[in-house]
Amino acid sequence: MKKFNTSYNNLQAYSASEPDVEPIVKTDRTRGLATGSKIRILNTSTFLNTTIYYDEDASVLQTLGENIKSGTDIVTLQRHFDGRVMSSYTQHGLPGGVFDGFGILTKYIFDKVGRLVTLQKKYGNVGFKDISTYQYNELGKLMIRKLGNKPNSTGPLESLTYNYNANGVLTGINKDYANGTNTGAWFGPALIVRNCAYFRLAMLTAP
């Protein structure tokens, strides 16, 4: 069993002073919880061990998994008091390698009703960068998702517009692109949604 690792950088996403973010503190009360696993490498007698730590709410707090390069990959989670993951910090173990201990910090930003609005990542000592942003309509359905940023520009690499019918069923993503009227996108399926109620009625009334 590996010791709990305290070299995480999650506090760069949300500080300890944030009132709604739980502190990263492991619990020893793990009765009934899986605290580890072993995976055997095929055609060898070598096992890769993983240790799992939990918080007081029995939510996974940190995993430490051995990799095939004799290192340890560590993932530490920072949670909201309602259980949402607010940030995750991943460290890659590669003994003797240039990227030994290299960390990736992922930050999740939510609106007041708990919907994800921005996903950011921080690589090494570089600042946070937006990976994707999300916009919703009045019913809470995802309407626009913007991916990344163009180099030397404030615009996204790609913008995905979600289309719905009157029943709230998804009918396409960048539907204009799929129909050939939007040349600025790189992706765009159009979904054909049939009236299932009509066919069900037809089957019930058929002779």
C-alpha positions as CSV (number, residue, x, y, z in Angstrom):
1,M,0.0,0.0,0.0
2,K,1.4,3.4,-1.0
3,K,1.3,6.4,1.3
4,F,-1.0,9.3,0.6
5,N,0.7,11.8,-1.6
6,T,0.6,15.5,-0.5
7,S,2.5,17.0,-3.5
8,Y,-0.8,17.8,-5.3
9,N,-1.4,21.3,-6.8
10,N,-5.2,21.3,-6.6
11,L,-5.1,24.4,-4.4
12,Q,-4.0,26.4,-7.5
13,A,-7.5,25.7,-8.9
14,Y,-9.5,26.4,-5.7
15,S,-7.8,27.7,-2.6
16,A,-8.4,26.3,0.9
17,S,-10.4,29.5,1.7
18,E,-13.2,28.6,-0.8
19,P,-16.3,28.1,1.3
20,D,-17.9,25.5,-0.9
21,V,-14.8,23.4,-1.6
22,E,-14.0,20.5,0.7
23,P,-10.4,20.2,2.1
24,I,-8.3,17.4,0.6
25,V,-8.1,15.2,3.7
26,K,-8.1,11.4,3.6
27,T,-10.1,9.2,6.0
28,D,-9.1,6.0,7.6
29,R,-12.7,4.8,7.9
30,T,-12.8,2.7,4.8
31,R,-14.6,-0.4,5.9
32,G,-16.5,-1.9,2.9
33,L,-14.6,0.2,0.4
34,A,-12.1,-1.0,-2.2
35,T,-8.8,0.4,-1.1
36,G,-6.6,-1.2,-3.8
37,S,-6.3,-3.5,-6.8
38,K,-3.7,-5.6,-8.6
39,I,-3.3,-6.0,-12.4
40,R,-1.1,-8.6,-13.8
41,I,1.0,-7.9,-16.9
42,L,0.3,-10.5,-19.5
43,N,2.9,-13.3,-19.9
44,T,4.8,-12.1,-16.8
45,S,4.6,-12.6,-13.0
46,T,4.6,-8.9,-12.5
47,F,1.6,-7.1,-10.9
48,L,0.9,-3.4,-11.0
49,N,-0.7,-2.3,-7.7
50,T,-3.1,0.6,-7.2
51,T,-3.9,2.2,-3.8
52,I,-7.2,4.2,-3.4
53,Y,-7.9,6.8,-0.7
54,Y,-11.3,8.3,0.2
55,D,-12.6,11.3,2.0
56,E,-15.2,11.3,4.9
57,D,-18.0,11.0,2.4
58,A,-16.6,7.8,0.9
59,S,-15.8,9.5,-2.3
60,V,-12.5,8.7,-4.1
61,L,-9.9,11.3,-3.1
62,Q,-6.7,10.0,-4.5
63,T,-5.4,7.0,-6.5
64,L,-1.8,5.9,-6.8
65,G,-1.2,3.4,-9.5
66,E,2.0,1.7,-10.6
67,N,2.8,1.9,-14.3
68,I,4.8,-0.3,-16.6
69,K,7.8,2.0,-16.4
70,S,8.3,1.4,-12.7
71,G,6.8,4.8,-11.8
72,T,3.6,5.8,-10.0
73,D,0.7,7.7,-11.6
74,I,-1.2,9.8,-9.1
75,V,-4.6,11.4,-9.5
76,T,-5.9,13.7,-6.7
77,L,-9.4,15.1,-6.7
78,Q,-10.8,18.2,-5.1
79,R,-14.5,18.2,-4.5
80,H,-17.4,20.5,-3.8
81,F,-19.4,19.8,-0.7
82,D,-22.1,18.2,-2.8
83,G,-19.7,15.7,-4.2
84,R,-18.9,17.4,-7.6
85,V,-15.3,17.2,-8.8
86,M,-13.9,20.8,-8.8
87,S,-10.4,19.9,-9.9
88,S,-8.2,16.9,-10.6
89,Y,-4.4,16.8,-10.5
90,T,-2.6,14.1,-12.4
91,Q,1.1,13.3,-11.9
92,H,3.0,10.9,-14.2
93,G,5.7,8.9,-12.7
94,L,8.7,8.1,-15.0
95,P,11.9,7.4,-12.9
96,G,14.9,8.9,-14.7
97,G,12.7,10.4,-17.4
98,V,12.4,14.1,-18.4
99,F,8.7,14.1,-17.5
100,D,8.9,12.3,-14.2
101,G,6.4,14.1,-11.9
102,F,4.9,16.1,-14.7
103,G,1.6,17.4,-13.6
104,I,-1.7,18.3,-15.3
105,L,-4.2,20.3,-13.4
106,T,-7.8,20.3,-14.6
107,K,-10.3,22.9,-13.2
108,Y,-14.0,22.7,-13.5
109,I,-16.0,25.9,-13.3
110,F,-19.8,25.7,-12.6
111,D,-22.6,28.3,-12.7
112,K,-24.9,28.9,-9.7
113,V,-27.2,26.0,-10.5
114,G,-24.3,23.5,-10.9
115,R,-23.9,23.4,-14.6
116,L,-20.4,23.1,-16.1
117,V,-19.6,26.3,-17.9
118,T,-15.8,26.2,-18.4
119,L,-13.2,23.4,-18.4
120,Q,-9.6,24.6,-18.0
121,K,-6.2,22.8,-17.9
122,K,-2.8,23.8,-16.6
123,Y,0.3,22.0,-17.9
124,G,3.4,22.1,-15.7
125,N,4.2,25.7,-14.9
126,V,2.0,27.2,-17.7
127,G,-1.1,29.1,-16.7
128,F,-4.7,27.9,-17.1
129,K,-6.0,27.6,-20.6
130,D,-9.7,27.2,-21.6
131,I,-10.3,23.7,-23.1
132,S,-14.0,24.1,-23.6
133,T,-16.8,26.5,-22.6
134,Y,-20.5,25.7,-22.4
135,Q,-23.7,27.8,-22.9
136,Y,-27.2,26.6,-22.0
137,N,-30.8,27.7,-22.7
138,E,-33.6,28.5,-20.3
139,L,-34.4,24.8,-19.9
140,G,-30.8,23.9,-19.0
141,K,-30.0,22.2,-22.3
142,L,-26.6,22.6,-23.8
143,M,-26.8,25.0,-26.8
144,I,-23.2,26.0,-27.6
145,R,-19.9,24.4,-26.8
146,K,-16.7,26.2,-27.7
147,L,-13.4,24.2,-28.0
148,G,-10.0,25.7,-27.3
149,N,-8.6,28.9,-28.7
150,K,-7.1,29.7,-32.1
151,P,-3.4,30.7,-31.9
152,N,-3.0,34.5,-31.7
153,S,-6.7,34.9,-31.7
154,T,-9.6,35.2,-29.2
155,G,-11.9,32.9,-31.2
156,P,-12.4,29.2,-30.5
157,L,-10.9,26.4,-32.6
158,E,-14.3,25.0,-33.1
159,S,-17.8,25.9,-32.0
160,L,-20.5,23.3,-31.7
161,T,-24.2,24.4,-31.8
162,Y,-26.7,21.9,-30.5
163,N,-30.1,21.8,-32.2
164,Y,-33.3,20.4,-30.6
165,N,-36.9,19.9,-31.7
166,A,-40.0,21.1,-29.8
167,N,-39.9,18.0,-27.6
168,G,-36.3,18.8,-26.5
169,V,-34.8,15.9,-28.5
170,L,-31.4,16.5,-30.0
171,T,-31.7,16.8,-33.8
172,G,-28.2,17.9,-34.8
173,I,-24.8,19.4,-33.8
174,N,-23.7,22.2,-36.2
175,K,-26.7,21.2,-38.3
176,D,-26.0,23.9,-40.9
177,Y,-22.6,22.4,-41.6
178,A,-24.2,19.0,-42.2
179,N,-26.7,20.6,-44.6
180,G,-23.9,22.4,-46.4
181,T,-24.7,25.9,-45.5
182,N,-22.0,26.5,-42.9
183,T,-18.4,26.3,-44.2
184,G,-16.8,27.6,-41.0
185,A,-17.2,24.4,-38.9
186,W,-15.3,21.1,-39.0
187,F,-17.9,18.8,-37.7
188,G,-21.7,18.6,-37.9
189,P,-24.1,15.6,-37.9
190,A,-27.8,16.0,-38.5
191,L,-30.0,13.5,-36.7
192,I,-33.3,12.3,-38.1
193,V,-35.8,11.8,-35.2
194,R,-39.0,10.0,-36.1
195,N,-42.3,10.3,-34.3
196,C,-42.3,7.1,-32.2
197,A,-45.7,7.8,-30.8
198,Y,-47.2,7.8,-34.4
199,F,-45.6,4.4,-35.2
200,R,-46.8,3.0,-31.9
201,L,-50.3,4.2,-32.6
202,A,-50.2,2.7,-36.1
203,M,-49.1,-0.6,-34.8
204,L,-51.9,-0.7,-32.2
205,T,-54.6,0.2,-34.7
206,A,-53.3,-2.0,-37.6
207,P,-55.6,-4.9,-38.5
